[in-house]
Amino acid sequence: MGINVEVKRKITVDGREYESLDQVPDELRNAVQTALASGATPKATIRINGKTYGSLEEMPPGLRAIATVLTSLAASKMLPSDPSAEALRPEPVLSMRKIVVVILLAAGLVWLLRLFR
């Protein structure tokens, strides 16, 4: 079963929708920032596989756990779709230095085996 997750944030001020805080006009942006800083809770809906939930509490426990992780990643701007974030890549298991050392050790072992034949 595949899960299609898309994180969208829209800001609606006086009936107009904006994709980001940068698009909100300056005179309104300060009011929005002040409201968010004062602890105002923005209205949010969560849509997963075409079904819309009004809050995390409405979701089944498994989906709630996934949505919680994804929203925390989105909040910290770690998702690769964010152009300002670096792509998430695992650390390499072996560095180039370790690979060269292993190759040299293998070559030395082969040389020793041929020497004592």
Backbone as numpy.savetxt, mean C-alpha at the origin, in Angstrom:
# Nx Ny Nz CAx CAy CAz Cx Cy Cz
-10.82 -17.65 -5.33 -11.66 -16.47 -5.33 -10.78 -15.24 -5.33
-10.89 -14.40 -6.33 -10.12 -13.18 -6.39 -10.86 -12.04 -5.73
-10.11 -11.12 -5.17 -10.69 -9.96 -4.53 -10.21 -8.73 -5.28
-11.15 -7.91 -5.72 -10.82 -6.68 -6.42 -10.93 -5.54 -5.43
-9.82 -4.89 -5.11 -9.81 -3.80 -4.14 -9.32 -2.53 -4.82
-10.08 -1.47 -4.66 -9.70 -0.19 -5.22 -9.92 0.87 -4.14
-8.88 1.63 -3.84 -8.97 2.66 -2.81 -9.14 4.00 -3.50
-10.26 4.65 -3.23 -10.52 5.97 -3.80 -10.87 6.91 -2.67
-10.33 8.09 -2.75 -10.67 9.10 -1.77 -11.20 10.31 -2.52
-12.36 10.76 -2.12 -12.95 11.94 -2.71 -13.34 12.88 -1.59
-13.21 14.16 -1.86 -13.61 15.18 -0.89 -14.78 15.93 -1.51
-15.88 15.98 -0.81 -17.05 16.70 -1.29 -17.26 17.93 -0.42
-17.22 19.10 -1.06 -17.42 20.36 -0.36 -18.49 21.13 -1.12
-19.56 21.49 -0.43 -20.67 22.23 -1.05 -21.18 21.55 -2.32
-21.24 20.22 -2.31 -21.78 19.48 -3.43 -20.80 19.21 -4.57
-19.61 19.78 -4.51 -18.60 19.53 -5.55 -17.61 18.50 -5.05
-17.26 17.56 -5.93 -16.31 16.50 -5.56 -14.91 16.84 -6.05
-13.93 16.55 -5.20 -12.52 16.75 -5.53 -11.78 15.44 -5.29
-10.82 15.13 -6.15 -10.05 13.89 -6.03 -9.02 13.97 -4.91
-8.53 15.15 -4.60 -7.53 15.30 -3.55 -7.70 16.66 -2.89
-7.04 16.82 -1.76 -7.09 18.08 -1.03 -6.45 19.21 -1.83
-5.50 18.89 -2.69 -4.85 19.90 -3.52 -5.80 20.54 -4.52
-6.85 19.82 -4.92 -7.81 20.34 -5.89 -8.85 21.27 -5.25
-8.99 21.20 -3.93 -9.96 22.04 -3.24 -9.46 23.48 -3.29
-10.34 24.44 -3.62 -9.91 25.85 -3.65 -9.33 26.29 -2.31
-8.37 27.20 -2.37 -7.64 27.63 -1.17 -8.56 28.06 -0.03
-9.60 28.85 -0.34 -10.46 29.35 0.73 -11.24 28.22 1.41
-11.48 27.13 0.70 -12.17 25.99 1.29 -11.20 24.97 1.88
-10.00 24.90 1.33 -9.01 23.92 1.79 -8.68 24.11 3.26
-8.50 25.36 3.68 -8.19 25.62 5.08 -9.30 25.13 6.00
-10.56 25.31 5.58 -11.69 24.85 6.40 -11.71 23.33 6.48
-11.42 22.66 5.37 -11.39 21.19 5.37 -10.25 20.69 6.26
-9.08 21.28 6.14 -7.95 20.87 6.97 -8.25 21.10 8.45
-8.88 22.22 8.77 -9.22 22.51 10.17 -10.22 21.49 10.69
-11.22 21.14 9.87 -12.22 20.16 10.29 -11.58 18.79 10.54
-10.68 18.38 9.64 -10.02 17.08 9.81 -9.09 17.09 11.02
-8.40 18.21 11.24 -7.48 18.31 12.38 -8.24 18.32 13.71
-9.48 18.80 13.70 -10.25 18.88 14.94 -10.86 17.54 15.32
-10.65 16.52 14.50 -11.16 15.20 14.83 -12.43 14.84 14.12
-12.87 15.66 13.17 -14.07 15.33 12.40 -13.84 14.03 11.65
-14.82 13.18 11.68 -14.71 11.88 11.02 -15.31 11.97 9.63
-14.51 11.75 8.61 -15.07 11.81 7.26 -15.99 10.61 6.99
-17.02 10.83 6.18 -17.93 9.74 5.78 -17.19 8.87 4.77
-17.25 7.59 4.98 -16.55 6.67 4.08 -17.43 5.50 3.73
-17.28 5.01 2.52 -17.91 3.76 2.13 -16.81 2.86 1.58
-17.01 1.58 1.75 -16.02 0.60 1.30 -16.71 -0.32 0.31
-16.12 -0.45 -0.88 -16.70 -1.31 -1.91 -15.70 -2.41 -2.22
-16.14 -3.66 -2.02 -15.30 -4.83 -2.31 -16.12 -5.78 -3.17
-15.56 -6.14 -4.32 -16.21 -7.03 -5.27 -17.64 -6.59 -5.59
-17.83 -5.28 -5.74 -19.13 -4.75 -6.14 -20.11 -4.54 -5.01
-19.80 -4.97 -3.80 -20.70 -4.78 -2.67 -20.20 -3.62 -1.82
-21.10 -2.71 -1.46 -20.74 -1.51 -0.71 -21.10 -1.67 0.76
-20.15 -1.32 1.62 -20.35 -1.36 3.08 -20.20 0.07 3.60
-21.03 0.44 4.56 -20.97 1.78 5.13 -19.88 1.95 6.17
-19.40 0.84 6.72 -18.34 0.90 7.73 -17.67 -0.46 7.81
-16.55 -0.51 8.53 -15.86 -1.78 8.73 -16.70 -2.76 9.52
-17.51 -2.25 10.45 -18.31 -3.12 11.30 -19.36 -3.90 10.51
-19.78 -3.38 9.36 -20.78 -4.07 8.54 -20.19 -5.23 7.75
-18.88 -5.30 7.67 -18.21 -6.32 6.85 -18.04 -7.63 7.61
-18.00 -8.76 6.87 -17.67 -10.03 7.53 -16.25 -9.96 8.10
-15.95 -10.71 9.16 -14.65 -10.61 9.83 -13.43 -10.77 8.91
-13.47 -11.70 7.96 -12.33 -11.90 7.07 -12.06 -10.69 6.19
-13.13 -10.16 5.60 -12.98 -8.97 4.77 -12.60 -7.75 5.60
-13.11 -7.69 6.82 -12.78 -6.57 7.71 -11.27 -6.53 7.98
-10.67 -7.71 8.20 -9.23 -7.76 8.46 -8.44 -7.29 7.24
-8.85 -7.75 6.06 -8.17 -7.34 4.82 -8.32 -5.84 4.60
-9.53 -5.33 4.78 -9.78 -3.90 4.57 -9.00 -3.05 5.57
-8.87 -3.52 6.80 -8.12 -2.78 7.81 -6.65 -2.65 7.40
-6.07 -3.74 6.93 -4.66 -3.70 6.49 -4.51 -2.79 5.28
-5.40 -2.91 4.31 -5.30 -2.10 3.10 -5.49 -0.61 3.38
-6.43 -0.28 4.26 -6.63 1.13 4.57 -5.46 1.70 5.35
-4.83 0.89 6.20 -3.65 1.40 6.91 -2.49 1.59 5.94
-2.37 0.71 4.94 -1.34 0.90 3.92 -1.62 2.15 3.09
-2.88 2.35 2.74 -3.23 3.53 1.95 -2.98 4.80 2.76
-3.29 4.75 4.04 -3.08 5.93 4.88 -1.61 6.27 5.02
-0.77 5.25 5.03 0.66 5.51 5.17 1.35 5.70 3.82
0.56 5.70 2.75 1.06 5.93 1.39 2.09 4.91 0.97
1.87 3.65 1.37 2.81 2.60 1.00 2.37 1.81 -0.22
1.16 2.05 -0.70 0.70 1.31 -1.86 1.47 1.71 -3.10
1.89 0.75 -3.93 2.65 1.08 -5.13 1.89 1.96 -6.10
0.55 2.00 -6.05 -0.20 2.85 -6.96 -0.03 4.33 -6.63
0.48 4.63 -5.45 0.75 6.01 -5.07 2.04 6.44 -5.75
2.02 7.43 -6.64 3.23 7.80 -7.37 4.35 8.32 -6.47
4.01 8.83 -5.28 5.06 9.35 -4.41 5.71 8.25 -3.57
5.12 7.06 -3.57 5.67 5.95 -2.77 6.57 5.08 -3.64
7.56 4.53 -3.02 8.42 3.59 -3.73 7.71 2.25 -3.82
8.00 1.52 -4.87 7.40 0.19 -5.03 7.88 -0.73 -3.91
6.98 -1.54 -3.42 7.34 -2.49 -2.37 8.06 -3.66 -3.00
9.29 -3.89 -2.59 10.06 -5.01 -3.12 10.69 -5.75 -1.95
10.71 -7.08 -2.03 11.35 -7.83 -0.95 12.86 -7.67 -1.02
13.49 -7.80 0.13 14.95 -7.76 0.15 15.49 -9.00 -0.54
16.59 -8.87 -1.30 17.15 -10.05 -1.95 17.68 -11.03 -0.91
17.54 -12.31 -1.19 18.01 -13.34 -0.28 19.53 -13.35 -0.26
20.12 -13.26 -1.44 21.58 -13.24 -1.55 22.02 -11.96 -2.24
23.04 -11.34 -1.69 23.60 -10.17 -2.34 24.55 -10.63 -3.43
24.95 -9.72 -4.29 25.87 -10.06 -5.37 27.20 -10.57 -4.79
27.64 -10.00 -3.69 28.89 -10.43 -3.06 28.81 -11.89 -2.61
27.67 -12.26 -2.00 27.50 -13.63 -1.54 27.47 -14.61 -2.71
26.82 -14.20 -3.80 26.78 -15.06 -4.98 28.17 -15.30 -5.53
29.00 -14.25 -5.62 30.37 -14.39 -6.12 31.19 -15.30 -5.21
31.02 -15.15 -3.89 31.76 -15.99 -2.95 31.36 -17.46 -3.12
30.07 -17.73 -3.28 29.60 -19.11 -3.47 30.17 -19.69 -4.76
30.19 -18.91 -5.83 30.75 -19.39 -7.10 32.24 -19.68 -6.95
32.98 -18.80 -6.28 34.42 -19.02 -6.07 34.68 -20.26 -5.21
33.87 -20.46 -4.18 34.03 -21.64 -3.34 33.73 -22.91 -4.13
32.70 -22.87 -4.97 32.37 -24.04 -5.79 33.49 -24.33 -6.78
34.05 -23.28 -7.38 35.16 -23.47 -8.32 36.38 -24.05 -7.60
36.65 -23.56 -6.38 37.78 -24.10 -5.60 37.57 -25.55 -5.23
36.35 -25.92 -4.89 36.04 -27.31 -4.56 36.22 -28.21 -5.78
35.76 -27.77 -6.93 35.94 -28.55 -8.15 37.43 -28.71 -8.45
38.21 -27.66 -8.29 39.65 -27.70 -8.53 40.33 -28.70 -7.59
39.94 -28.68 -6.28 40.50 -29.62 -5.32 40.13 -31.06 -5.66
38.90 -31.30 -6.06 38.49 -32.66 -6.42 39.28 -33.19 -7.62
39.53 -32.35 -8.60 40.32 -32.77 -9.77 41.78 -32.98 -9.40
42.28 -32.21 -8.47 43.69 -32.30 -8.05 43.97 -33.62 -7.36
43.04 -34.11 -6.54 43.26 -35.32 -5.78 42.72 -36.57 -6.47
42.38 -36.55 -7.69 41.93 -37.73 -8.43 43.07 -38.52 -8.94
